[in-house]
Amino acid sequence: MDLILKPTEACNFKCTFCSSTSIAQEDIKLLDIEEVYKFLDEWPETRTIIVNGGDPLMVKPQYYWDIIKYLDDHDMPTRISFTTNLWPFYVNPDKWVELFNHPRLGVCTSFQYGDGRLHGDYTIYTEADFWKVSDKMLDLIGYRPDFITVVVDGEQDMAIANVELAKKMNVECKLNYAMASGIQDKPLLLADIYKIYIELYKQGLGEWEYNTKDIIKSMRDEATSCPRNRSCETGIRCIQPAGDQYTCGSFADDMEYPITGPSLREDPELLSMHEWCFTCPMFNLCNGCAKTIKDHKRFDMHGQHCFEMKQLEQDLMIMRDTYV
């Protein structure tokens, strides 16, 4: 089991595509740490706690030290992974250095070109800013962190530049498509992100982008991760700041399908984009994520997606059969 932990929705950034349901400058709501302990008692073999938000660094370090102590005291194997913009670390590294150097903890960050990733004062988080943060991580923690990019409609042409930056930094980028949650009111057409993955493969940049490799696993029916794992409910939970639990971090942002209700796959509308999908060789690519299925049906985008994916089938099959 993996746990997506959202201890707060507070964030120091004001990104225009954010999927969090509430963005605040102050830490107005903090998950009761006892909820984390209860979860760990129920799932003592939890592999990873993936901490996001908001931003994890809006919470005091002691919160995470307490979790680490609980893991140590109960001899649990769990690792902790932060997904954070890292700006509070850059501004005040002494506050975070000891925690970031702990062997249980790893850090992933985020960046993208364009004008959507914004500081708290609404100025753009630039490549120069990102290099400063990455350099400080390298100097003080010993590595440059991998990073996530959220691809939104209208910025597809900048996506590959993020992977080129990852190559320059010798890290891995994960190009995620925007879903319809929170401030982001419409998803990116799913076919558009596959066009980008195909182009990355053709340009020889797949080595530096996580999803390009993962979609090939999906087409080969090998184990995959979110958002192409149709059995994700069996291996992941998400706890929100109020303590409510979900089997999907994205649906948690919408406060839909809590663990106390019906399973995601019990809703027939979430099984597939179309009734004919089950006979398509690209089934896993289009229907791995229930949230994506719902978003595309909600905005009547599933027909356009299917039409455009059919145009990509040959390239995707070549990727499946030739990628080593």
DRENMAR-886918 format. One record per residue (C-alpha): residue number from 1; residue in one letter; x, y, z. Coordinates in steps of 0.2 Angstrom, whole numbers, plus 5000, padded with zeros to 4 digits. Example, Ala and Ser with C-alpha at 12.3 -4.5 7.8 and 13.67 -1.06 7.14 Angstrom:
2
{rec 1,A,{5062,4978,5039}}
{rec 2,S,{5068,4995,5036}}
***
This chain:
324
{rec 1,M,{5000,5000,5000}}
{rec 2,D,{5005,5018,4996}}
{rec 3,L,{4998,5033,5005}}
{rec 4,I,{4996,5050,4997}}
{rec 5,L,{4996,5062,5011}}
{rec 6,K,{4990,5080,5010}}
{rec 7,P,{4993,5087,5027}}
{rec 8,T,{4987,5105,5021}}
{rec 9,E,{4980,5114,5007}}
{rec 10,A,{4990,5129,5011}}
{rec 11,C,{5003,5134,4998}}
{rec 12,N,{5016,5148,4995}}
{rec 13,F,{5013,5148,4976}}
{rec 14,K,{4998,5153,4966}}
{rec 15,C,{4999,5142,4951}}
{rec 16,T,{4984,5144,4938}}
{rec 17,F,{4982,5126,4935}}
{rec 18,C,{4982,5120,4953}}
{rec 19,S,{4971,5105,4957}}
{rec 20,S,{4970,5109,4975}}
{rec 21,T,{4952,5113,4981}}
{rec 22,S,{4958,5128,4992}}
{rec 23,I,{4973,5138,4991}}
{rec 24,A,{4978,5149,5006}}
{rec 25,Q,{4994,5159,5012}}
{rec 26,E,{4991,5153,5030}}
{rec 27,D,{4991,5135,5036}}
{rec 28,I,{4972,5136,5041}}
{rec 29,K,{4970,5117,5041}}
{rec 30,L,{4982,5104,5046}}
{rec 31,L,{4979,5085,5046}}
{rec 32,D,{4978,5078,5063}}
{rec 33,I,{4994,5067,5064}}
{rec 34,E,{4984,5054,5073}}
{rec 35,E,{4975,5050,5057}}
{rec 36,V,{4992,5046,5049}}
{rec 37,Y,{4996,5034,5064}}
{rec 38,K,{4979,5026,5062}}
{rec 39,F,{4983,5023,5044}}
{rec 40,L,{5000,5015,5048}}
{rec 41,D,{4993,5004,5061}}
{rec 42,E,{4980,4997,5048}}
{rec 43,W,{4993,4996,5034}}
{rec 44,P,{5010,4992,5043}}
{rec 45,E,{5018,4987,5026}}
{rec 46,T,{5015,5004,5018}}
{rec 47,R,{5029,5006,5006}}
{rec 48,T,{5029,5025,5003}}
{rec 49,I,{5020,5041,5010}}
{rec 50,I,{5019,5053,4995}}
{rec 51,V,{5017,5070,5003}}
{rec 52,N,{5009,5084,4993}}
{rec 53,G,{4997,5098,4995}}
{rec 54,G,{4996,5113,4995}}
{rec 55,D,{5014,5112,4998}}
{rec 56,P,{5022,5100,5011}}
{rec 57,L,{5034,5114,5016}}
{rec 58,M,{5020,5125,5023}}
{rec 59,V,{5020,5112,5037}}
{rec 60,K,{5033,5113,5051}}
{rec 61,P,{5047,5100,5050}}
{rec 62,Q,{5043,5093,5067}}
{rec 63,Y,{5027,5086,5059}}
{rec 64,Y,{5037,5075,5048}}
{rec 65,W,{5050,5071,5061}}
{rec 66,D,{5035,5064,5072}}
{rec 67,I,{5030,5053,5057}}
{rec 68,I,{5048,5047,5055}}
{rec 69,K,{5049,5043,5074}}
{rec 70,Y,{5033,5033,5073}}
{rec 71,L,{5040,5023,5058}}
{rec 72,D,{5056,5020,5067}}
{rec 73,D,{5047,5015,5084}}
{rec 74,H,{5036,5003,5074}}
{rec 75,D,{5050,4996,5063}}
{rec 76,M,{5041,5000,5047}}
{rec 77,P,{5049,5000,5030}}
{rec 78,T,{5040,5016,5024}}
{rec 79,R,{5049,5029,5014}}
{rec 80,I,{5043,5047,5013}}
{rec 81,S,{5043,5056,4996}}
{rec 82,F,{5039,5075,4996}}
{rec 83,T,{5032,5084,4980}}
{rec 84,T,{5036,5102,4983}}
{rec 85,N,{5040,5118,4974}}
{rec 86,L,{5055,5119,4986}}
{rec 87,W,{5055,5138,4987}}
{rec 88,P,{5054,5138,5006}}
{rec 89,F,{5069,5127,5006}}
{rec 90,Y,{5078,5139,4995}}
{rec 91,V,{5074,5154,5006}}
{rec 92,N,{5077,5146,5022}}
{rec 93,P,{5088,5130,5019}}
{rec 94,D,{5093,5128,5037}}
{rec 95,K,{5075,5124,5042}}
{rec 96,W,{5075,5109,5031}}
{rec 97,V,{5092,5102,5028}}
{rec 98,E,{5093,5089,5042}}
{rec 99,L,{5076,5082,5037}}
{rec 100,F,{5080,5082,5018}}
{rec 101,N,{5096,5072,5022}}
{rec 102,H,{5086,5059,5032}}
{rec 103,P,{5088,5041,5023}}
{rec 104,R,{5069,5039,5024}}
{rec 105,L,{5065,5055,5014}}
{rec 106,G,{5066,5059,4996}}
{rec 107,V,{5061,5075,4987}}
{rec 108,C,{5053,5078,4970}}
{rec 109,T,{5049,5095,4964}}
{rec 110,S,{5040,5104,4950}}
{rec 111,F,{5043,5116,4935}}
{rec 112,Q,{5037,5121,4919}}
{rec 113,Y,{5039,5134,4906}}
{rec 114,G,{5025,5147,4903}}
{rec 115,D,{5016,5159,4914}}
{rec 116,G,{5006,5147,4925}}
{rec 117,R,{5018,5143,4939}}
{rec 118,L,{5018,5158,4950}}
{rec 119,H,{5026,5164,4966}}
{rec 120,G,{5014,5170,4980}}
{rec 121,D,{5016,5188,4973}}
{rec 122,Y,{5010,5181,4956}}
{rec 123,T,{5027,5184,4948}}
{rec 124,I,{5032,5169,4936}}
{rec 125,Y,{5043,5155,4943}}
{rec 126,T,{5057,5156,4930}}
{rec 127,E,{5070,5144,4924}}
{rec 128,A,{5083,5155,4933}}
{rec 129,D,{5073,5152,4949}}
{rec 130,F,{5072,5133,4946}}
{rec 131,W,{5091,5132,4943}}
{rec 132,K,{5094,5141,4960}}
{rec 133,V,{5083,5129,4969}}
{rec 134,S,{5091,5114,4960}}
{rec 135,D,{5108,5120,4963}}
{rec 136,K,{5105,5123,4982}}
{rec 137,M,{5098,5105,4983}}
{rec 138,L,{5113,5098,4975}}
{rec 139,D,{5125,5108,4986}}
{rec 140,L,{5116,5104,5002}}
{rec 141,I,{5107,5088,5000}}
{rec 142,G,{5119,5080,4987}}
{rec 143,Y,{5107,5078,4972}}
{rec 144,R,{5096,5087,4960}}
{rec 145,P,{5078,5082,4962}}
{rec 146,D,{5067,5075,4948}}
{rec 147,F,{5053,5086,4943}}
{rec 148,I,{5035,5086,4938}}
{rec 149,T,{5027,5096,4924}}
{rec 150,V,{5009,5099,4922}}
{rec 151,V,{5004,5101,4903}}
{rec 152,V,{4989,5112,4901}}
{rec 153,D,{4980,5117,4885}}
{rec 154,G,{4988,5130,4875}}
{rec 155,E,{5006,5125,4882}}
{rec 156,Q,{5009,5109,4873}}
{rec 157,D,{5022,5116,4862}}
{rec 158,M,{5033,5120,4877}}
{rec 159,A,{5032,5102,4885}}
{rec 160,I,{5047,5095,4876}}
{rec 161,A,{5058,5110,4882}}
{rec 162,N,{5055,5104,4900}}
{rec 163,V,{5062,5087,4895}}
{rec 164,E,{5077,5095,4887}}
{rec 165,L,{5079,5104,4903}}
{rec 166,A,{5079,5088,4912}}
{rec 167,K,{5092,5081,4901}}
{rec 168,K,{5103,5096,4904}}
{rec 169,M,{5101,5094,4923}}
{rec 170,N,{5103,5075,4921}}
{rec 171,V,{5086,5071,4930}}
{rec 172,E,{5070,5064,4925}}
{rec 173,C,{5055,5074,4921}}
{rec 174,K,{5037,5068,4922}}
{rec 175,L,{5025,5076,4910}}
{rec 176,N,{5007,5075,4918}}
{rec 177,Y,{4992,5081,4909}}
{rec 178,A,{4980,5093,4918}}
{rec 179,M,{4964,5086,4925}}
{rec 180,A,{4948,5096,4928}}
{rec 181,S,{4949,5099,4947}}
{rec 182,G,{4950,5115,4957}}
{rec 183,I,{4956,5130,4948}}
{rec 184,Q,{4959,5120,4932}}
{rec 185,D,{4941,5119,4925}}
{rec 186,K,{4945,5108,4909}}
{rec 187,P,{4957,5094,4906}}
{rec 188,L,{4970,5093,4893}}
{rec 189,L,{4964,5082,4879}}
{rec 190,L,{4972,5065,4883}}
{rec 191,A,{4977,5062,4865}}
{rec 192,D,{4987,5078,4866}}
{rec 193,I,{4999,5071,4879}}
{rec 194,Y,{5002,5055,4869}}
{rec 195,K,{5007,5066,4854}}
{rec 196,I,{5020,5073,4865}}
{rec 197,Y,{5026,5056,4871}}
{rec 198,I,{5028,5050,4854}}
{rec 199,E,{5038,5065,4849}}
{rec 200,L,{5049,5063,4864}}
{rec 201,Y,{5052,5045,4858}}
{rec 202,K,{5056,5050,4841}}
{rec 203,Q,{5069,5064,4847}}
{rec 204,G,{5077,5051,4858}}
{rec 205,L,{5072,5060,4874}}
{rec 206,G,{5062,5046,4882}}
{rec 207,E,{5076,5042,4894}}
{rec 208,W,{5073,5058,4903}}
{rec 209,E,{5054,5057,4904}}
{rec 210,Y,{5045,5045,4915}}
{rec 211,N,{5028,5043,4906}}
{rec 212,T,{5036,5039,4889}}
{rec 213,K,{5043,5024,4897}}
{rec 214,D,{5028,5019,4907}}
{rec 215,I,{5016,5020,4892}}
{rec 216,I,{5027,5006,4884}}
{rec 217,K,{5025,4996,4899}}
{rec 218,S,{5006,4998,4899}}
{rec 219,M,{5005,4993,4880}}
{rec 220,R,{5015,4977,4885}}
{rec 221,D,{5003,4973,4899}}
{rec 222,E,{5017,4976,4912}}
{rec 223,A,{5015,4984,4929}}
{rec 224,T,{5012,5003,4927}}
{rec 225,S,{5009,5017,4939}}
{rec 226,C,{4996,5031,4940}}
{rec 227,P,{4987,5036,4928}}
{rec 228,R,{4988,5020,4919}}
{rec 229,N,{4985,5007,4933}}
{rec 230,R,{4967,5001,4932}}
{rec 231,S,{4969,4992,4949}}
{rec 232,C,{4976,5007,4958}}
{rec 233,E,{4962,5006,4971}}
{rec 234,T,{4970,4991,4978}}
{rec 235,G,{4986,4999,4981}}
{rec 236,I,{4984,5017,4986}}
{rec 237,R,{4975,5028,4998}}
{rec 238,C,{4974,5047,5000}}
{rec 239,I,{4971,5057,5016}}
{rec 240,Q,{4965,5075,5015}}
{rec 241,P,{4968,5088,5028}}
{rec 242,A,{4951,5085,5036}}
{rec 243,G,{4955,5066,5038}}
{rec 244,D,{4943,5060,5024}}
{rec 245,Q,{4951,5046,5014}}
{rec 246,Y,{4950,5041,4996}}
{rec 247,T,{4957,5028,4984}}
{rec 248,C,{4962,5042,4971}}
{rec 249,G,{4972,5058,4974}}
{rec 250,S,{4963,5066,4960}}
{rec 251,F,{4945,5062,4965}}
{rec 252,A,{4951,5067,4983}}
{rec 253,D,{4953,5085,4976}}
{rec 254,D,{4935,5084,4970}}
{rec 255,M,{4929,5075,4986}}
{rec 256,E,{4922,5061,4976}}
{rec 257,Y,{4922,5042,4979}}
{rec 258,P,{4928,5042,4997}}
{rec 259,I,{4933,5024,5003}}
{rec 260,T,{4916,5024,5013}}
{rec 261,G,{4906,5024,4997}}
{rec 262,P,{4906,5013,4981}}
{rec 263,S,{4922,5008,4972}}
{rec 264,L,{4927,5018,4957}}
{rec 265,R,{4925,5003,4946}}
{rec 266,E,{4907,5000,4952}}
{rec 267,D,{4902,5015,4943}}
{rec 268,P,{4899,5010,4925}}
{rec 269,E,{4903,5027,4918}}
{rec 270,L,{4920,5025,4924}}
{rec 271,L,{4924,5009,4916}}
{rec 272,S,{4929,5016,4899}}
{rec 273,M,{4928,5031,4887}}
{rec 274,H,{4917,5020,4875}}
{rec 275,E,{4909,5003,4875}}
{rec 276,W,{4921,4998,4861}}
{rec 277,C,{4936,5002,4870}}
{rec 278,F,{4939,4985,4877}}
{rec 279,T,{4943,4978,4860}}
{rec 280,C,{4956,4992,4856}}
{rec 281,P,{4975,4988,4858}}
{rec 282,M,{4976,5006,4866}}
{rec 283,F,{4964,5002,4879}}
{rec 284,N,{4976,5004,4894}}
{rec 285,L,{4982,5020,4888}}
{rec 286,C,{4965,5028,4886}}
{rec 287,N,{4956,5020,4901}}
{rec 288,G,{4969,5017,4914}}
{rec 289,C,{4962,5032,4925}}
{rec 290,A,{4944,5033,4930}}
{rec 291,K,{4946,5052,4934}}
{rec 292,T,{4952,5055,4916}}
{rec 293,I,{4937,5045,4909}}
{rec 294,K,{4925,5055,4920}}
{rec 295,D,{4933,5072,4915}}
{rec 296,H,{4933,5068,4896}}
{rec 297,K,{4914,5062,4897}}
{rec 298,R,{4910,5077,4907}}
{rec 299,F,{4917,5089,4894}}
{rec 300,D,{4911,5078,4879}}
{rec 301,M,{4929,5076,4874}}
{rec 302,H,{4930,5057,4873}}
{rec 303,G,{4924,5057,4855}}
{rec 304,Q,{4938,5069,4850}}
{rec 305,H,{4951,5059,4860}}
{rec 306,C,{4946,5043,4852}}
{rec 307,F,{4947,5050,4834}}
{rec 308,E,{4964,5057,4837}}
{rec 309,M,{4971,5042,4846}}
{rec 310,K,{4967,5031,4831}}
{rec 311,Q,{4978,5043,4821}}
{rec 312,L,{4992,5039,4833}}
{rec 313,E,{4990,5020,4834}}
{rec 314,Q,{5004,5016,4822}}
{rec 315,D,{5017,5026,4830}}
{rec 316,L,{5012,5019,4847}}
{rec 317,M,{5013,5002,4841}}
{rec 318,I,{5031,5005,4834}}
{rec 319,M,{5036,5012,4851}}
{rec 320,R,{5029,4996,4860}}
{rec 321,D,{5038,4985,4848}}
{rec 322,T,{5055,4993,4847}}
{rec 323,Y,{5058,5002,4863}}
{rec 324,V,{5072,4994,4873}}
***
